[in-house]
Amino acid sequence: MNWIWDPDKDRINRDKHRISFETAQLVFDDPLALMRPDPYPYEPRWQTVGTVNLVTLLIVHTRPDANSGQRAGRIISARRATRVERRAYEEGDF
């Protein structure tokens, strides 16, 4: 899957969470990554948790939408997973 992001948002995310969206997109290469709907009310968003370089990350993103012609998902934010999120990922119950 292809990923896009706002370069300004990427810079803000790197400053705040020390994780670039370039690195964050590697979560989707994790065969054990888990996805669930994000509760954001204004557009369909997803949360994906997975591991990159032995670090468990939580990514908020959109998915491609064939109906709108959108061919790439958009990464919105990325951070280290919380202890609860990491445990849910490890137990396959995210």
LUMPA-523151 format. One record per residue (C-alpha): chain; x negated, y negated, z; residue number from 0. Coordinates in steps of 0.001 Angstrom, whole numbers, plus 500000, padded with zeros to 6 digits. Example, Ala and Ser with C-alpha at 12.3 -4.5 7.8 and 13.67 -1.06 7.14 Angstrom:
2
<unit->A | x->487700 | y->504500 | z->507800 | pos->0>
<unit->A | x->486330 | y->501060 | z->507140 | pos->1>
END
This chain:
94
<unit->A | x->500000 | y->500000 | z->500000 | pos->0>
<unit->A | x->498834 | y->496475 | z->499311 | pos->1>
<unit->A | x->498766 | y->493857 | z->502055 | pos->2>
<unit->A | x->498876 | y->490080 | z->501946 | pos->3>
<unit->A | x->498673 | y->487464 | z->504679 | pos->4>
<unit->A | x->498490 | y->483759 | z->505276 | pos->5>
<unit->A | x->494793 | y->482796 | z->505608 | pos->6>
<unit->A | x->495614 | y->480174 | z->508255 | pos->7>
<unit->A | x->497570 | y->482740 | z->510282 | pos->8>
<unit->A | x->494642 | y->485162 | z->509939 | pos->9>
<unit->A | x->492266 | y->482523 | z->511365 | pos->10>
<unit->A | x->494642 | y->481807 | z->514263 | pos->11>
<unit->A | x->495009 | y->485534 | z->514948 | pos->12>
<unit->A | x->491210 | y->486026 | z->514917 | pos->13>
<unit->A | x->490770 | y->483138 | z->517358 | pos->14>
<unit->A | x->493494 | y->484405 | z->519682 | pos->15>
<unit->A | x->493105 | y->488208 | z->519482 | pos->16>
<unit->A | x->489634 | y->488668 | z->517918 | pos->17>
<unit->A | x->491137 | y->490861 | z->515171 | pos->18>
<unit->A | x->491134 | y->489923 | z->511500 | pos->19>
<unit->A | x->493961 | y->490951 | z->509222 | pos->20>
<unit->A | x->491311 | y->492536 | z->506980 | pos->21>
<unit->A | x->490533 | y->494923 | z->509845 | pos->22>
<unit->A | x->494177 | y->495218 | z->510893 | pos->23>
<unit->A | x->495226 | y->496615 | z->507526 | pos->24>
<unit->A | x->493059 | y->499674 | z->508243 | pos->25>
<unit->A | x->495707 | y->500793 | z->510773 | pos->26>
<unit->A | x->497726 | y->501984 | z->507790 | pos->27>
<unit->A | x->494932 | y->504449 | z->506930 | pos->28>
<unit->A | x->495454 | y->506195 | z->510284 | pos->29>
<unit->A | x->497371 | y->509413 | z->509504 | pos->30>
<unit->A | x->498819 | y->509316 | z->513030 | pos->31>
<unit->A | x->500037 | y->505689 | z->512830 | pos->32>
<unit->A | x->503610 | y->505203 | z->514044 | pos->33>
<unit->A | x->506108 | y->502570 | z->512927 | pos->34>
<unit->A | x->509280 | y->501150 | z->514454 | pos->35>
<unit->A | x->511567 | y->498199 | z->513663 | pos->36>
<unit->A | x->510585 | y->494865 | z->515200 | pos->37>
<unit->A | x->513428 | y->493009 | z->516965 | pos->38>
<unit->A | x->512751 | y->489731 | z->515077 | pos->39>
<unit->A | x->516236 | y->488573 | z->513969 | pos->40>
<unit->A | x->515473 | y->486513 | z->510848 | pos->41>
<unit->A | x->513882 | y->489044 | z->508494 | pos->42>
<unit->A | x->513185 | y->492779 | z->508532 | pos->43>
<unit->A | x->509875 | y->493296 | z->510305 | pos->44>
<unit->A | x->508084 | y->496378 | z->511562 | pos->45>
<unit->A | x->505605 | y->497209 | z->514297 | pos->46>
<unit->A | x->502941 | y->499772 | z->513483 | pos->47>
<unit->A | x->500540 | y->501172 | z->516040 | pos->48>
<unit->A | x->497404 | y->503032 | z->515014 | pos->49>
<unit->A | x->493693 | y->503352 | z->515586 | pos->50>
<unit->A | x->490837 | y->501550 | z->513830 | pos->51>
<unit->A | x->487271 | y->502328 | z->514942 | pos->52>
<unit->A | x->488524 | y->503947 | z->518175 | pos->53>
<unit->A | x->490614 | y->500866 | z->519080 | pos->54>
<unit->A | x->494408 | y->501160 | z->519137 | pos->55>
<unit->A | x->496060 | y->498172 | z->517475 | pos->56>
<unit->A | x->499638 | y->496924 | z->517123 | pos->57>
<unit->A | x->500433 | y->495249 | z->513809 | pos->58>
<unit->A | x->503620 | y->493286 | z->513041 | pos->59>
<unit->A | x->504378 | y->493226 | z->509335 | pos->60>
<unit->A | x->506965 | y->493276 | z->506582 | pos->61>
<unit->A | x->507292 | y->496039 | z->504015 | pos->62>
<unit->A | x->507395 | y->495701 | z->500241 | pos->63>
<unit->A | x->510913 | y->495109 | z->498928 | pos->64>
<unit->A | x->511586 | y->496380 | z->495412 | pos->65>
<unit->A | x->514901 | y->494500 | z->495347 | pos->66>
<unit->A | x->513146 | y->491141 | z->495712 | pos->67>
<unit->A | x->510164 | y->492067 | z->493576 | pos->68>
<unit->A | x->507806 | y->491907 | z->496559 | pos->69>
<unit->A | x->505035 | y->494429 | z->495840 | pos->70>
<unit->A | x->502943 | y->494008 | z->498980 | pos->71>
<unit->A | x->503631 | y->494066 | z->502687 | pos->72>
<unit->A | x->502783 | y->490943 | z->504681 | pos->73>
<unit->A | x->500771 | y->491168 | z->507902 | pos->74>
<unit->A | x->502141 | y->488728 | z->510465 | pos->75>
<unit->A | x->500086 | y->489492 | z->513580 | pos->76>
<unit->A | x->497608 | y->491995 | z->514980 | pos->77>
<unit->A | x->496375 | y->492656 | z->518496 | pos->78>
<unit->A | x->495116 | y->495422 | z->520737 | pos->79>
<unit->A | x->497944 | y->497658 | z->521848 | pos->80>
<unit->A | x->499032 | y->497383 | z->525470 | pos->81>
<unit->A | x->498548 | y->500345 | z->527784 | pos->82>
<unit->A | x->502227 | y->501300 | z->527358 | pos->83>
<unit->A | x->502026 | y->501027 | z->523552 | pos->84>
<unit->A | x->498780 | y->503011 | z->523473 | pos->85>
<unit->A | x->500268 | y->505769 | z->525628 | pos->86>
<unit->A | x->503379 | y->505934 | z->523412 | pos->87>
<unit->A | x->501116 | y->506230 | z->520357 | pos->88>
<unit->A | x->499024 | y->508967 | z->521976 | pos->89>
<unit->A | x->502174 | y->510887 | z->522918 | pos->90>
<unit->A | x->503753 | y->510352 | z->519484 | pos->91>
<unit->A | x->506690 | y->508540 | z->521082 | pos->92>
<unit->A | x->506269 | y->504958 | z->519863 | pos->93>
END
